[in-house]
Amino acid sequence: MSKLKCLIVFLLLGALNPLQAQFGFSHEVGVITGPVAFQSDYGERHDFDTNKGNTGLGVGLVHYLNFSYRADCNCYTPETYFNDHFKLRSEISYNKTKLEHFGHWVDPKKTSVEAQKLRGMFGSTAVTNIGMQLEFYPMSIRDFTSQTGSFGPFVSLGGQFSFYKPEMGTNYGDGRLIQANLPAKYWAPSDGKDHGFTNERGSTWSVVSSVGTRYKLTPLSDLILDLRFQYYFSNWVDGLNPNENLYPENKANDWNLWLNFGYIYYID
């Protein structure tokens, strides 16, 4: 399915208001944005400079099915545990992160050719995500909705389909992506590709989990804050994937942490 078709499907979720009369729910829409710390084969694992330096920005549109309230009749749905503690969140989001190597192996004190090649590498990745999460609210959604100034903490779990576009280059030598200008670990064949790097677009599934809270700003609007963990089922999202049999320190798939700030509006 193309990005355009997926976007159309996402937007239709928020447009099919007549369905709410049949199934008994209401709609919420919103926007989110915030910093994304991308964990990849760039940099050193558990290194503060890597975590700080390889950080980009994400934006997204979100849609919720609220099972506790029916907008068509301005009334609550039958009181069940599921209706009062769960919401279904659909989302399309985009994030982009510039990437480079940080840490011990690119310390300025290191003057070897391999260290210079590592320092010369640069890259980025742009990721578009489309998917859904089920959010669980330990406290009553009805109680939260009825009180301006209240907080509604939640946790969530879901899946997304991710389209990624990596870009990798080097400032070492004459700047071409040839063996003489790249560290040996990235030139070796890997995972069906000629080398351990690529600038090819791709797609993969990912799993997402969040913890956060809502703040009831007005009767029909909330502010939202959540910290999301996203794990991709691919190690090519950043464009680097050294042969894990030769370089096991790089065998982990790519993942990120995204701190979201957002605004949610209830469609009355």
N, C-alpha and C positions, 0 to 999 in steps of 0.2 A: 504494500500500500504506500502510495506516495505521500510526501509531507502535506500536499494540498488536500488530498482525500482525508487524511487524519485530522487536519484542521477543521474541515467541514463537519466531520463527525463530532468533534469536540464542541463546536459552536452549536450544533443541533441539540446537544444535551441541554443547553440553556434556553433554547428557543421553543421546545415542545411543551409549552405551558398547559395545553389542554390535557395532557396526560396526568397532570396532578389531580384532576378531579376523579380519575379512575383509580389511581394507585395510592392516593393520600399522602402527598408530601409537598413541600415548598422548595423554592430555589434560592440560592445565594450565589453571588458572583463577586469577584475581587481581583486585586492585583497584588503581586509580591515582588520584592527585590532585596538584594543583599549580597555580601561577599561570599565567594566560593573558594575554599582552600582545596586545590587539586593535588591528590597524592598519586604520583606516577613514577616512571623510570627516570625522570629528571630529578637530580638532587639525591640527598642521602636520607634514608629512613630515620624517623625519630629526631630529625635535626630541626632546631627552631628556625634557622635562617631559611631552610627549604619550605617549611610550613608558612612562614611569613612572606617569602618572596614569590612562591608559586600560587598566588591568590588572584582571582579574577572577580567578575561581577555576573550575577544572574538576574533575570527578570522573568515573570510568568503571569499567566492568566489562570484563575481557578474558578471552579464551579462546584457547588455543594448541593446534594440532596439532603434536605432537612426532614427527617421522618416524624418529628414531634409536632409539626404544625402544618396546617393546610391553608394555603393562601386563598384558595377559591372560595372557602366559606368563612375565612377569618376565625378559624377554630382549631383547637388541638385535636390531634389524632387519638385513637384509643390508647390508653396508657399501658404500654408494655415496656419491659426493660430495654429491649432493642431500640424502640422509638425514642426513649429518653436518654440513651447513652451512646448512640452511634450516629455518625454522618458519613456519607460517601462523597469523596472528593475526587473530581476529575481535573486534569491539569495539562496545560501545554507551557513549557518553559524553555528558556535559552540561556546558556552561559558560555562565556569565553574567558580563557585564561592564558596569559603569556607564561612560558616555561623556560627555565634555564637550570643549569647545575649549580648547586650550593653544597657546602660542607667540606669535609676533610680533604677529599681528593682533588678539589680545585682551589685549595688554599694558595694565596699568592706566593708563599714560600716554596711551593713545589714548582720546579722549573723543567721537569721532564717533558718530552714531546707529547706523551699521552695526557699529561695534565693540561698542557696548552691546547690540545685538541678538545678536551672536555670543556675547558673554559670558552672555547670558540663556538660551541654548539648553542643554538637557540631554537625555540619552537613556540607553538601555541596550539590550542585545540578549541574548537567551537562545537557545542553539543546542543541539539534540540531534543527535548524529552516530551513524550506524550504518554499519559497513563492515568492510573487511579490508585487511591489509597482509602482504606477504611479507618476512620478516626474513632477512637474510643474516649469518651469523656467520663471519668470516674464519678464526677458530680452531676447532678440533674441538669440536663439541657434546658428544661422548662424553667427551673429556678434561675439559671443564668440569664435566660432570655428576658425574664420579667423584671430584672433589677439593673438599672443603669449604674455603671461603676463597678460591676462585679467581674470576677475572673472565672474563666472556664478552662482549666488545664486539660490537656489531651495527650495521647500517644497514638501513633498510626503505623500501619504496615501496608505495603502495596507493591506494585510492579509498574515499570515503565518500559517503553520501547524508545531507544535512543539512537539518533542519527549523529554521527561525529565527523568532523572535518579537521584532521591534523595538518600542521605545516611545520616542517623541520628544515633548518639550514645551518650553515657554519660560517664563521668569520675567519677561520684558520686557513692558511695558505692562499689559494686563489678563489676560495669560496665555493668551489664546486663540490657536489656530493660524490666524491670519488674516494677510493681506499686510502690515498695518501693524506687526505684531509680529515678523516674520521677515526676515532678510537677503534681498535680491532674488534671489540665486543659487539659493535653495531654493524660491522661489515659481514659477519658470519651469517649464513642462511638460518632462518628461524621460522617455525610454524607455517611452513609451506610457502614462504616468501624468499626471494633471493638474498635479502639482507634483514638485519634486525631493526630496520627503520622503514617508514613509508609515509608518503604524502597523499595516499589514496583515501577517499571517503569510505565510510562503512556504517554499519548499523549493528546493534546488539541489544539484548534485553538487560535490564538492570532491576535490582531490588532496592526499595527505599523504605526508610524507617525514620520517624520524626518524634520529637518530644517538644511540647510548646504550650502556649496558653493563648486564649482570647481575652480581650478586655471589652466590656460592653460600653461603647462610646455613646450611642443613642439607641432608642428603641429599634431602629432599623439599620444599625451599622456597628461593626466591631473593628477593633485593631487586633492584629495577630502577630505573634512572635514565635518562631519555631526553629529548632536546630535539626537539620536533616542529614542523615547518613545515606549515601547512595553508592552501591557497589555494582560495577559493570561486569558482565560475564564475558569480558574480552580484555586483553592486555595491549590492544592496538589503539585505544581511544586517544592516547597522547602521541601516537605515531612512532613510539619506540617499543620494541619487544625483543631484547637480546635472547639468544638461544638459551632456554632455561636449563638444558642439560650441561651446557658449558659454563653458564653464569647463573647459578641457582639463587643468588641474592636478588635477582630481578624477576623471579617467577610469579610474584603476586599480581593479580589483575588490578587495573586502575580503579580508583574510588575517590569520592570527594566528601567534604563537609560543607554544608550551605546554611548560613544563618539568615533566615528570612524575616523581613519586616513587611507587613501588608495591611490592606484595608479591605473589609468585606461588607457588602451591601445586601440587605434582605429584599428580595423582590416581593412587594406587597400585592 
